[in-house]
Amino acid sequence: MSFTTASASSSSPPSLTWRMLHPPVNEVPFWIVQVSLIAIVGVHFLADVRPSLMSGSFPTGVPVALLVIPIGYSALRYGLAGSVATTTWTVVLWLPDLLLPHDEGHVLDDVMNLSIVVMVAVIFGLRVEAEHRAQARALAVETGYRQLFESNRSPILVLDHDDRALDANPAALELFGPTVIGRTSRSIFSGSTDVIELSGKVLTFDNGHDYRLDATTLPLGPYAQHVQLGFEDVTEERSEERRSREFARQMVQVDEDQRRRLARELHDEPLQLFLHLARHLEALGSVDGVPHEVTSGLALARRQALEAASRLRTLARDLRPPALDQLGLVAALSSLVAHIGESGEPSAQLEVRGEAIRLAPDVELGAFRIVQESLNNALRHSGARHLRTTVGFSSDHLHLEIVDDGRGFDSDDQAQHVGTSLGIVGMRERARLLGGSLSVHSGNGLGTVIDATIPMVVPSALLTVH
């Protein structure tokens, strides 16, 4: 793509009348046209005055038809103003011939021929004038684009159809260096061959700044196109995002540390105390001579102590399931689903697709919390009769799907479901911190489906380019 360096005029172009009244007398082609007109008019006048001298030299009407040549040239070079001015000057030159006595000038024939010439001149001039205006507009647009291109503070590269840097604005030259012209996209982006696929992604360059790439195709015809690459500096935005992400990660870590501490303390102290209490109550109930009423009370107290111990054990397991650290995600989810199914209503099932493998602790913990929160929301709010959890292992992603057949909810009316929406926010944040995504599909009376996709390995936040 070529760019002109001409600057657009700040004033409007001269009017048609002004151009007609101010002929380009300093140009040699202008005088060639005038001499040609005078020669053609002179030959025609001589043919009418002395027909015996010119008889047989020219076919009838040829001198008049020859006027198309200088008039057409004027239209091509000077547009409508040139063709109209030249035609007017021709008619003035032709007047002596039209005023010859006894119809020696063949007035009717000449007027008809001159009328045809005038119409051709006007039509041809209008067409050329339109083309000139279109070219002027295109030049103005290209000039304006060039000015924006040069003055834009964001780096901009233009790649040709061979993926080579064809042009770069000053900001791009400062970022990539003056040798960027002629380099291929592969060398600029460290092996990336399709710059269109990089569009919308954030790249980190050697200057330490983050840029969001925007690729735009510039069509040049049916068989060629150029690509304009714009680089938006999002360093400050990304820094704020990193700080927000780090804060969220620390908050999750604090929450998990607190859960782990509470689970350990519940298991080490209160749970053991209730178990000891149950054993003492059982021992007291077996002492000889204790009245039956007392024995029955001790048995009831023992059952209540064991029930409290069981609830503490469940609470400790929900806070931090031991199976998650010891056996992995699938074992921890199996235990969670089995515990829900023990009550009989709702029924719960777990389906594992692909080959189950151990993942990074952060990934396993985040996936477990997403499933746990989804099931808890369903138990508390949905009234579902069936719960189904699917865990899919692929080559690079972990897919989670939690489905219930409950009453569902209108996802647009979050004010009616504050508890559910807050839980969804937490799940989305966990998925985001792991580089994944989470979506919720629900409707009144339609149940709820929660989909989450998490990378097997947490990716780096940015793609680095040299």
N, C-alpha and C positions, 0 to 999 in steps of 0.2 A: 504494500500500500504506500503510495507516494503522497507527500504532503507539500503544499506550497507554502512559501514563507511570506507571501504578499499579505499586506494588512488591508483590512476592509476599510473603505472610505467612510468617514463619519457623516458626509453630506450625501443627499440623494443624487442619483445620476441625472445628467442633463435631460431636459424634455425633448420630445420629438421635434417640436417647432424650433427650439434652440439649435438642435443639431442640423436642421435643414438650412437655417439662416447663417450658420457658421461652418462652411465647408472646410475640409482639411487641405487648405491651399499649400501647405508645406510638404505634402506627400506627393511623390512622383506618380504613383498609380492614379491619383486624382486627375492630373493633367493628361495622362494617357487616355483616360476615359473621355475627357473633353475633346481632345484631338480626334478620337475615334468618332464621336458624335458629329463633330463639324464635318469630317470627311464623308460620313454616310449621308448626312443632310445635303452636303454640297453635290455629291454624285447624283442623288435623287433630283435635286433642283435642276442640274444640268441636263438630266435625262428628260425632264419635262419641258425645258426651254428649247433645247436642241435635240429633239428626238432622232434626227438623222445621224447625229454623231454617236449616239449611244445605242442605236438600233441593233438588236441581236446580242449586245454585250451582256445584258442582265435579263433574266426572265422577269415577267411581271410580278411586282410585289417583293422582289428580293431585297432591294435597299431598305424597305420598311422592316422586313423580317430581321435584317441584320441588327436592328436596334436592340433586339433581345440580348445580344452579347454584352455591350457595355452596361445596359441596365441590369442584367443578371449579375455581372461582376460587382456593380455598385451595391446590389442587395446583399451579396455574399460578404463583402468587405465592411459595409457600413450599415446593414440592416434596412429596415423600412424607411428610415430617414434618407439613406442613400438612394434607394430605388425611386422613392417619390420625388426627391429633389432632381435626380437625373431625368426622370420622365417629364417633369415640369419644364426643365431646361430644354429638353428635346422638342416639346410642343412649341415653346417660344421660338426655337430655331426653325421650326417647320412652318411658321405662319407666313413667311414670304411666298412659299410654294403654294399654300392654300389660297393666297390672294391673287394668283396669276389670272389674267383676263381670259375669257373665252374657254373656261374650264381646262386650261392647259395643265393645271396642277392636279387634275383628276381628284377633285375635292371629296366626292363621295367615297371613292375607293380608299383614299388616304385616311379619311376620318374613320372609316371602319377598321382599317389596319391599325391606326393609332389607338383606337379604342381597345382592340385586342391586346396591343402592347401594354397599355395602361393597366388593364385588368391583370395581365400576367405579372406586371411589375408589382402591383399591390398585393396579389396573392403570394407571390414569391417572397416579397419583402416581409409580409406578416409572418410567414412560416420561418424565415430566417430570424426575424425579431424575437419570435417565441423561443427559438433555440438559443439565441443569445441570452435572453432572460433566464432560461433554465440553467445555462452554463454559469451565469452570474450568481444565481441562487446557490448552485452547487459549490461554486467557488467561495461564496460567503459562508456556507455551512462548513466547508472544509477548513476555511480560515479560522472560523470560530472554534471548531474542534481542535485545531492545532494550538490555538491560544490557550484553551482549557487544558489540553494535553501538556503543554509546556509549563503552565502556571500551577498545575495541580500539585499539592504537597504530598499526596499519596503516590508511591511508586507505580508506574504503569509500563508494562512491556507489551510489544506487539510481536507475535510470532507468525511467520509465513507458513505456507502449506507444507513445508519440510520441517516444521517445528523448530526453526531457527529464529533467534531474536533479530527482528528486522528494524525495530526502533525502540527507543527508551527515552522517557522524559528525564529531566535533571534529577528528580528524586530517585528514580530507578538507577541512574548512573552512579549516584552517591551510594546506594545500597549495594549494588552488585559490582560496581567498578566499571571503568570505561571499556573493558574487554568483553563485556556481556554481549555486545553486538556481534552476531554471527554464531554465538554459542547455541547448542541445542538444549531443548528442555530437559533432556536426560542429564546433561552436565550441570545444569542450573539447579535441578531438584534432586540430585543424587540418585539417579536411576529410575525415577518415576517417568513413565513413557506417555501417559495420558493425562494431560493437565486438566482436562474437563472433569475427570474423576476427583481431582484435588479441589475443585470449586466448592466453596463453603467451608473448607477445613482451615484450621488455624496452624500456621507454620512458625517455627522459631528459627531465626537466622543468627548468623555469627555475631551480629551487633547486640544480641541479647533481647531484641524486641520480638513481640508476637504479632503476626500479620494474618488477617483473614483473607484468603484468596478468592477473587471473583473472576471467573472466566466467561468471556462473552465472545460468541462467534460473529465475525464480520464477513458477510457473504460478498464475494467479488464477482460472482457469475455462477453458471451451472457447474463448473468444473474446478473452482478454486475458492478458498476461503482463508481468512486470517483469523487469529485468535488474540483478543486483547485481554491481558491479565492485569487486574487492579489489586493492589495490596493495601488493605485497611489496617492501620496500626491499632491493635486492640490490647496493647500491653497493659494499660491501666485497668481496662475491663477484666482482663484475664487475671491480673494480680488480685483484684477484688474478689474474683470468683475463687481463686486459690485460697485466699484468706477465709472466705465463707466455707469452702469445702473442708479446710483444715479445722475450722471451728466445729463444724458438724461432726467431723471424724473424732475430734477430742471429746465432744459431748457423748457420742456413742460409746467411746472407750470408757469414759467415766461411768456411764450407765452400766456397761458390762462388768466393770470392776466392782461396782456396788452390788450388782446381782450376784457375782461370784462370792463376794464377802458375806452377803446375807445368807446365801445357800450354805456356805461352809459353817457359819455361826448357828444356823438353824439345825444343821445336822449334828454339830459337835455338842451343843448345849441343850436347847429346849427339847429336841427330839429324844436325846438320850435320857433326859430327866423324866419324860413321860413314859418311856419304856421301863425305867427303874421303878417308877411309881406303879405301873401295871404289875410288875413282878412282886412288889411288896404287898399290894392289895390281894394278889392271888395267894401269897404266903399267909397273910392274916386270915383269909377266908378258910384256909385248911387247918387252922388251929382247933384242937378239940375243946368242946364246951362252949363255943361261940354260938349264941342264939341264931335260929334260922333267919329271923328278920335282919340281923346284922350281916349274916353271910350273903343274903340276897342283895343288900345295899352295897357290900364290898364288891360283889360280882358286877353290879351295874356300874360302879365307879371305875372298875378295871376296864370294862368295855368302852366307857367314855374316854379313858386315858389312851387306850389303843386307837380309838377313832381320831383323837386329837393328834396322836403320833403319825397316823396315816395321812392326815391332812397336811401336817408339817412336812412329811416326806414328799408329798405331791407338790407342795409349794416350793420346796427346795429344788425338786427336779425341774419345775417350770422356770425357776430363776436361772439355773445352770445345769442342764442335763448331763450327767456324767458320761453317758454313751456318746455324746457329741465329740468330746475330747478323746475318748478311749477307742471308739469303734467307727466314728465317722458320721456323715450326714444321713445316709440311708438308715442306719441302725437307730439314730436318734429320732428320725421321723416315724419309723416303724413303732417305736415305743410310744410316741406322742399319739399316733392314730389308734393304736391298740388301747390306750388309756381312755380315749374318747368312746371307742366302741364298747367298752366294758359296761357302760350305763345302758346300752341297748337302744337308745333313742337320742340323737339320730345315729344311723349306721354310718360308719366311716371306713374307707378303704384307701390303700396306697398302691399305686402302680409305678413301677420303675421301668423305664425304657432305655435301651443302650446298656453299655457295660459300666456298672457302678465302680467308681474309683475314688480314692481319697483326694481331696482338694486342699488348697491352701486354707489354713485355719480361719482367716478373715472371710473367705468365700463361703465356707461351710457354716460359719456362725451367722453371716448375713442371710443366707438362704433359709436356714432354720428359723430365724426370727420372722422372716416374711411369711413362711407357711404357718408358724405358730400364731401370728397376729391375724392372719386370714381366717384360720379355724376358730379362734376365739371370737372374732367379730361375727362369724356365722352362728356360733353357739349363743351368743348374747342377743343378737338382733334379728336373725333371719327367720327363725322358726322352721328351719329346714328339717327334712326327714332323712336326707341322704347327703353325704359329703364325699367328694372324691378328690384325692390329691395325686397329681402325676408329676414325676420327676424324670426329666429326659437328659441323658448324657450324650453330647455330640463331640465332634473332634475338638471344638474350640469354645463351645458355649454350654451353659447349664440352663435348661428350660424348666420353669415351674408353672403348673396350672392347678388352681384350686377352684372347684366348682361346687356350688350348692343349689338345691332346688327350693330355696326359701322364697319369701315374699318379695325379695329384691327391693330396689329403691331407685328413685329418680336421681341420677348422678348430677343433674343440673340444680337440684334443690338441696344443697348441702346443709342449709339451715335446719332442715328437718332431721338430719342424721349427723349431728355434731360428733358423736362418739365414733361412728364409722368413718367419717371424713378425716378426723384426726389420725385414726389408725392408718388410713390409706396414705396420708401425707408422710407418716413415719416410714411406711414400707417403701414408698417411692424414693425417699431420701436414702434409705439403706441401699436400694438398687443403684441409685445414682453414684453413691460413694464407691461402689464396686465397678463402676464403668458400664452398668447395665441400664435397663429400663423396665418400667412396670406400667401396665394398663389395666383398667377396670371396666367391665362391660356388665351393665345391669339395667333393669327396668322394673317398674311396679308389676309384681306378679310373675316375673320372668326369671327369678333367681339371680345369682351373681357369678361371674367368671373373672378370676384374677390371673393375669398372665405376667410372668416376669422372665426376663432373659438376662443372664449374667455371664460375662466372660470367664472362662476357666482360670485365666491368669489376668489379674487386674492390669489393664494397659496403662502406659504412661499417659500423662494428661495431654501432652502435645507431641506433634510430629516435628522432629528437628531436621532442618535443611541446611546444607552447607553450600 
